Every structure is written in structure tokens, then in C-alpha cells.
Amino acid sequence: DTGVSQDPRHKITKRGQNVTFRCDPISEHNRLYWYRQTLGQGPEFLTYFQNEAQLEKSRLLSDRFSAERPKGSFSTLEIQRTEQGDSAMYLCASSAHGRNGYTFGSGTRLTVV
Amino acid sequence: AQKVTQAQTEISVVEKEDVTLDCVYETRDTTYYLFWYKQPPSGELVFLIRRNSFDEQNEISGRYSWNFQKSTSSFNFTITASQVVDSAVYFCALSEAESGYALNFGKGTSLLVTP
């Protein structure tokens, strides 16, 4: 088990383009979380899945954002019509149960130009 | 409203000094969990400790110690005899049942340890 993997590590995109990020959690973890971190701030919760069910979404997750976790394994986070304000580090974390702690991936750094 | 407050934005100390990072939280849940994470310049979030709301025992791990006080809603973190490698941003986080145990992070304290 190599921990939580995120792909790509870096993404530069032009404003208005769509981007998709992937997260592969630790295999036995049923919970998967997405966070966004901007410079100088702590990570902010976006959404989470328990198995394949998306159970909660933050108000930060506008209708341009969508996340999926088909079959309760890997997850994707898509941002449509990217804006410069979307530039941030997108972090994925997984957990066997939320109470027991989380393992974070290395993140995908998105730059919208 | 900010659920986790880390009032210290930046702290600078000289190597071997002790330093305490403050964390104050707010919750209505009786069952909750508190965490500290370290984020070095490389960017990954490194788990340091998890504490549940029913366990107020202080914990020591090497040069690190944590002081959890429910009466003041605080979960402070002390590094004894700081080292240059301790330089990082440290985040305190709260996890509650009402939010599916998603982590609610503070804004972080940037610690710089100089030789």
C-alpha cells in the first residue's frame, strides 16, 4: 500500500477550460475527502464520500465543481469553466472511519492562467 | 464562524528554545476529535496527533507534547528544544459527527526555527 495517490501533481490550464483530478485512496479506506488549500490558508473541506455515496458538499463547491467515486474506489474531481480563483492545491484524504484520522495525498496544484 | 482558531500567524524562535502553538476550538458536539498536522515546505500534510473529546490526558511524544483542556476549549501543542527541521506550518483541526467527521482546519501557524 503506497498511501493516497493524486494525479496529476501539477496542472496549468487556461481560464474557461475544464480540468479533472484523480485520487486513489488507501484500498481499505471507505471514506474519501476532498479539500482545497489556497496560499496562506488551511485546507478547506469540499466534499466527502462514504463508499460510492457523496454524503456532504461544502458551500464552496459551486455548480462548476463535481466529484464522483464510482464503485467506491478512486475518486475524480472535475472543475468546469475554470476561473483564476480556482487556483489552489486540491488535496484528497482517505480514512477507514473519520474518527480515526486521515491520510492525505500530496495534492494537485492547479494554476489557472 | 471559525471553528478552529490559531491566533498565532507566525512564530520565530532560535534553535533549542521551547515553543507553544495555541489552538482554540468551538463545537456543540459532545463527541469530537482534535488533530494537529504539520505541513513542511514540501507541502504534504503530516499527521501528528489525534485526540478524542473524552480523553483529556496530556500526551508526550519525544519533543512534542499536547495539552488538551475542555474547560477552555484549547488543544495546545508544545515543541521542546526546537530544531531547524521543525520549521513548517502547523495546523490544528476539529472533526465532528455533524459534518461527517470532515476536518475543519485552523488557518495555521507558521513556525520558523533559526540556527
HADDOCK unambig.tbl for C-alpha pairs under 7 A between the chains (distance, minus, plus):
assign (segid A and resid 41 and name CA) (segid B and resid 107 and name CA) 5.04 0.50 0.50
assign (segid A and resid 41 and name CA) (segid B and resid 108 and name CA) 6.85 0.50 0.50
assign (segid A and resid 42 and name CA) (segid B and resid 91 and name CA) 6.98 0.50 0.50
assign (segid A and resid 42 and name CA) (segid B and resid 105 and name CA) 5.67 0.50 0.50
assign (segid A and resid 42 and name CA) (segid B and resid 106 and name CA) 5.86 0.50 0.50
assign (segid A and resid 42 and name CA) (segid B and resid 107 and name CA) 4.53 0.50 0.50
assign (segid A and resid 42 and name CA) (segid B and resid 108 and name CA) 5.95 0.50 0.50
assign (segid A and resid 43 and name CA) (segid B and resid 105 and name CA) 6.22 0.50 0.50
assign (segid A and resid 44 and name CA) (segid B and resid 105 and name CA) 6.94 0.50 0.50
assign (segid A and resid 45 and name CA) (segid B and resid 102 and name CA) 6.95 0.50 0.50
assign (segid A and resid 45 and name CA) (segid B and resid 103 and name CA) 6.99 0.50 0.50
assign (segid A and resid 45 and name CA) (segid B and resid 104 and name CA) 6.96 0.50 0.50
assign (segid A and resid 98 and name CA) (segid B and resid 101 and name CA) 5.03 0.50 0.50
assign (segid A and resid 98 and name CA) (segid B and resid 102 and name CA) 6.90 0.50 0.50
assign (segid A and resid 99 and name CA) (segid B and resid 33 and name CA) 6.76 0.50 0.50
assign (segid A and resid 99 and name CA) (segid B and resid 101 and name CA) 6.34 0.50 0.50
assign (segid A and resid 101 and name CA) (segid B and resid 50 and name CA) 6.81 0.50 0.50
assign (segid A and resid 104 and name CA) (segid B and resid 45 and name CA) 6.32 0.50 0.50
assign (segid A and resid 106 and name CA) (segid B and resid 44 and name CA) 5.16 0.50 0.50
